[in-house]
Each structure stands twice: as C-alpha cells, then as structure tokens.
Amino acid sequence: MGVYARAPLAFERGDGVRLYTAEGEAYLDCMAGIAVNALGHSHPKLIAALKDQADKLWHTSNIFRIPNQEKLAKLLTDNTFADVCFFTNAGAEAIECAIKTARKYHWANGNPERIDIIGFDGSFHGRTIATIYAAGNPSYVEGFGPTPPGFVQAKFGDLEGLKKLVGPTTAAILLEPVQGEGGARSWTEAQLKEIRQLCDETGTLLIYDEIQCGL
Ligand SMILES: Cc1ncc(COP(=O)(O)O)c(C=O)c1O
C-alpha cells in the first residue's frame, strides 16, 4: 500500500546510534524510527530484558493483574504529575483513549453535550479516524468521508481565537506542547499557563499529546 515516499534503502541491523545495510554500509541514525527509538538499537540490557520476558510469559490480557506493568506505572506516577497510567500499543490509540476519556468524563458528570475536541493546525495525533480529524490536516483527512461531529480546529498560537471557540459543547483542548510534524513549533510557558487557566475557568479538559516531544 502506498504510504510514505519510500527511500530505496534497507537496513539489516542497528547498534547504538548506527544502522547498517546488508552490504555493511554504516549510517548515523538521526531519525530513530520517527523519534521513537530513544534507547538506540540493540542495547544489551534491553535485549536481555526482552529475552527474559519472552522466556517467561508473552501475554495474559488485562483481565489479570500484570505485576511488571504495575511496577512501571508506579515508577511513572511517582515521578510525574499523573496518578493513573493506561498503557496502549501506539500513540494514536493513546489519543483515542484521551478523547474517549474526556467525553465520558463530561457524560458521567451530566454534560453529554460536551463532545467537542479542539485541536490545532500543524498538529499530528495519529492516523485513526478520530485522530486525523482531531488534527485536521487536510491532506490526511481527504477521501475518508465526512467530518465526524465533535472536532473543532483552532489556529496554533492564537489564544484570543481559542477563547472564542471554547463553549458549552467543548469537552477538551488537545495540543502538542511542542509540535513534531508541525516543525518543532512550541507553545510558550506563558501561553500554556493561559490555556490551563482557560480550561479551569470553563471546566474544559486539557490533553497534552507528548508522544513525540516526550514527558
Ligand atoms: C505527536 C504525535 N501524536 C501521535 C502520534 C501517533 O503515534 P503512532 O504512530 O504510534 O500511532 C505521533 C506519531 O508520530 C506523534 O508524533
């Protein structure tokens, strides 16, 4: 299936920050997947951890407790703002979960009309139906049918415009603190604080997509 304009290049193995073709030609990996291989390639400790788990147990589903997952969740909640973790298989799935959580939160609080997710131009949140419309990039939504209800597009950096868009049907504002695909465009700390305040005043939820820029 035609996805990216593929480079005529394939790699056989990776080691730390380098990638190697089957002919042994080395490349410095400045892409890291698309900013996802933060730990580099083939680190011995990571290989050992993966092999160790593969030898013991592959999958049990979340019908059962998963002690190592609980350990990781505790590490994350002890060291970040969060008090709960939900693990997903991909970034798009995490954003889908955030959108669903925001809508369900308002529904559970007696405000089922609050379904709108406000996103910004230049953002990228994944390639599922909900996440392409949350980002609103015209080239990613083209051909995928009518825009589903509940997605509103704001202009990156325009706080006055954003304030006008927040209303009685707003569920959440969704933003990347530093836009990845938008070209490393950041919100300033002052802008983020103002958005936080806008959310507090209007009962709007604030979703940070830090999938590319990191915690
Ligand atoms: C900011 C951001 N959100 C969401 C995603 C989607 O992640 P995934 O490709 O794992 O679904 C990406 C992927 O690059 C991303 O950069």
The ligand as a Gaussian input file, in Angstrom:
#p B3LYP/6-31G(d) Opt

LIG

0 1
 C        2.552000      13.933000      18.443000
 C        2.159000      12.573000      17.969000
 N        0.972000      12.077000      18.353000
 C        0.560000      10.849000      17.941000
 C        1.339000      10.068000      17.123000
 C        0.823000       8.725000      16.663000
 O        1.590000       7.697000      17.171000
 P        1.528000       6.224000      16.498000
 O        2.178000       6.342000      15.162000
 O        2.295000       5.378000      17.458000
 O        0.086000       5.844000      16.415000
 C        2.589000      10.541000      16.709000
 C        3.444000       9.739000      15.813000
 O        4.407000      10.211000      15.255000
 C        3.012000      11.834000      17.122000
 O        4.174000      12.355000      16.730000

